[in-house]
């Protein structure tokens, strides 16, 4: 039975929701490790676990890929590694929901590139939301805020490159190779930290690697392939809400009214920018190819 755009969108929604929950829960699991292990080492361990699992499951081909395809794989891996490290630096210093909200500015900025007319006002609303999240009195750690914005830049690249790698690979093989690239890049930090790992650290490291990298990145990758960077970017707007819920439930984070208002404004304006940009550019075709905005992004 031929799938319809609506069924693909519903499947992509399920992928992003489950993947988002996995990312936020894995962040909560890994946060307890940051006091004893360097953040790049924790990220490297997580990506190594995910790389091993994905390589065993997909057995990706190495021959027959073009130079452009390999460039996309390498850049995707760099974006993953940077996003992981910067995000966890942010989580260590600001509430989880705040860190995720700042990170979401990445796909928002990617979509804003294609905004036209009155749509250009929506990013301004997003900036207001970010200012509210940062706190009117500036009571958030500025280093944490900067790390969150750095993670946003990496997340923007991650969103675009997922479409590019997906176009060049018929399955999850390209994703597995990109995760491997990320793990290799972080190896100079994770390998020297191996003697610091204790027995009690193994379960959270493995669980966070499986949930927050192998599962979440695979589901994000599938969501972009099922729809387009525009639609998947819209769905990524659930991340700040999921982050706030997980942070409040598992970590005891307290979010002020200003922060909650900022989170809501970032999510609403970001989803509107991405969705309206796609509507201006044109619809997604029945065979799942990206619309004009998607082509620009890729």
N, C-alpha and C positions, 0 to 999 in steps of 0.2 A: 504493500500500500504506500502510495506516494505521500510523503510528509508535506504539510502545508506550512506557510510562514507562521501561522498562529501556533501550530503544534511545536515548531522549532523554538519559537519564542518562549513557550511554556516550559519546554525542556531546558532551555538555557537559563530560565529563571530558577528552576530547581537546582541546576548546577551551581549557580552563583550563590544561592542561599546556603546550600550545604557547604560549599567551599569557604564562604565568609565565616560561617560558624566554626569551621575547622581552623581557620587562620587565627581567629580571636581566642579560641580555647587553647591552641598551641602557644599563643603569646602568653597566656596566663600560666601555662605549665612551665614555660621556659624562664619566666621572670625570676623565679626563685634561684636560678643558676647564676644570675648576673653578679651576685655579690662575691662569688668565688672564681668564676671563669670569665675571661674577657668576652665581650659581646661578639667580636668577629669570630672567635673560636666557637662560641655557641652556634652562631649562624653557619659556620663551616661544618660542624658536626651534623646539623640538621640537613643541610644540603647534601652531605655525603650519604646519609641514610637514604634520602629520597633518590639520589642518583643511582645507588646500588639497586634499589627496588625497581625503579623505572627501566634501567638497562636490562635487568633480568626479565621483566615483563614484556618489553617491546623489542629487544634485540635489534636496535636500529642499524640500518645499512650505512656504511661509511663511504662506499664507492658510488659514483654516479651522481653525486651532488655538485651543483654548479658553484662557482666562486661566490656568487651572490647569495646562494642558499647558505653556504658556510658563514658568510659575513652576518647574515641574519641570526643564525644560531649563536654565534659568538656574542653579538651585541645583546641578544636576548638573555644570555647567561650573565653578562655584565650587569644588565638592568636588574636581574633577579638578586644577584649578590649585593649590589648597592642598596636595593630596596630593603632587603632583610636587615643589613647592618644598621642603616640609618633609622629604620623603623624601630628597632630594638633600643637604639640609643635614645629615641624619643620616648618610648614606653618606660624606660628607666627613670625619666625625669618629669614626665607629665602623665595625667590619667590616660588610660587606654583609649577611652572614647575620644578624647582630645587628639591623641596621636593619630588615630584612624581618620578623624575629620580632616586634619591637616594633610594627611597622605592623599585623601580623595581629591585634593586640588589638582593632582597630576592629570587624571583623565578629564577633569573639568577643563584644564588649560588646553589639552589636545582638541577637545570639542570646540572650544571658544575660537580656535583658529578659523573654523568654518562659519562662525556666526556672522550674520548680516543684519543691517538695519537696527531695529529696536532690540534685537537679541543681544547686541553688544552691551546693553545696560545690565544684563543678568550677571556677568562676571563681577560688576561693581557690587551687586548685592552679595555675591559670594565673598568678596574681600571684606565687606562689613561683617559677614558671619565669622570669618577667620579672626577679625579683630575682637569680636565678642568672645570667641573661644579662647583667645589669648588672655582675656580678662581686662576690664577697663582700668584696673589699678596695676596692670602688668605683674600680677602675682605668680605667673607661671615662669618656670625656669626658661630663660631665653635660649639656652643651648638646646633644650628639649624642643622648643618651637622651631629653631633652625634645622634640627635633625629631622623633624616631621616634614618641613618644607622640602628638605633634600630628598626624603623618601617620596614625596609627591612628584618630584622631577623624574625619579627612577620609575615610579608607577606609571607616569605618562608614557615613558619609553616602553615599559612592559606591555601596556595596552596596545600600542601601535605594533610592536614587534610580534605579539601573539598572532595577529592577523597575517603578518608577513611570513613567519615560520609555518603557520598553518597552511598558507597557500603553496609553500614549497614542499610540504610533506603530507602524505595521505593519511598518516596516523599520528601516534604520539611519539614516534621516533625522534623527530626534531626537538620536541620538548625534553626528552630524556637526555639528548646530547647537550642541550642548553643548560640543564640543571647540573650536568657533569662539568661543564665549563665553569659555572658558578662555584662548585665545590673545589675545583682545582685552584681557582683564583684565591679562595679563602684558606687553602691548605697551609700557607706559611703561618697562619694564625692558629689553625686547629691542631696541626701536628705537634707543635711544641707544647700545647696545652694538654696533650693526652695524659701525662703523669698526674695532672691535677684532677682528672675525672675520678670520682668515687663511685662505688657500686650503686648508691642511691640515686646517682645522676643518670644512670643508663635508661631507666624507664621514661622519665620526662624527655630526654634527648631523642630517644627513638620515637616516642609517641608524637612529640611535636614535629619531628621530621616527616613522619607519615601523614599526620593530619594537616599541618600547616604548609608543607611543601609538596610532597608527592600527590596527595589527594586534592588539595586546594588548587595548585597550579594546573593539574590535569583538568579539573572542572572548569577553571577560568579559560583554559585553552579551548576546550570543547564549546564553551558558551560563545566565544568569539567566532569559531568556525561555523556554529549553527546559525548565527545571525550576522553581526558585523561589529567592528569596533564601536560604532555609535550606539547600537542597542546594548551591547555588553557593558559599555561605559555607563549607560543609564542604570543598568542593574547593579553596577558596583556602588551605587549610591546607598545601598543597604549596609555597606561596611561600617560607616560611623554609628549607625543605630545599633548594629550588632556589637560593635566594640564597646559602646556605652553600656549595653545590657550585660555583656560578659564581664566588663570591668567592675560594674556595680555588684554583680552576683558573686563572682569568684574572687575578686581582689579587694572588695570593700571600697572602691573609689567613690568619692563624693563629688557630684557635679553640681555646680551652682546654677541658678536660674539663668544667668548670663550665658554660661557655657551651653546649657541645653537649648537656649534660643539660638545661639550661634550654630550649633550642630544642625538644628532644624533648617536654618536659613541656608547653610552650605548644601545640605542634601537637596532641598527644594530647588534652589537656583541652579545647582549643578545638573540635576536631572533635566530641568527645563532647557538649559543651554544645549545639552547633548541631544535631546529629543527634537527640539525645534530646528537645530542645525541640520539634522538628518532629514526633516520634512522639507526644508528648503532645497536641500541637495537632490532629493528624490527618494523614492521608496526602494526597499530591498527587493530584488527580483526573486522569482519563485524558486530558482535553483540555488539561492543562498549567497549569491555574489554580493559584494558590498556595493552600496550606493556611491554617489559622487564623492561624498565626504570620506567614505571608507577608502576609495581609490586614492584620494589626496593623502590620507594618513599613511597608506602603505607605500 
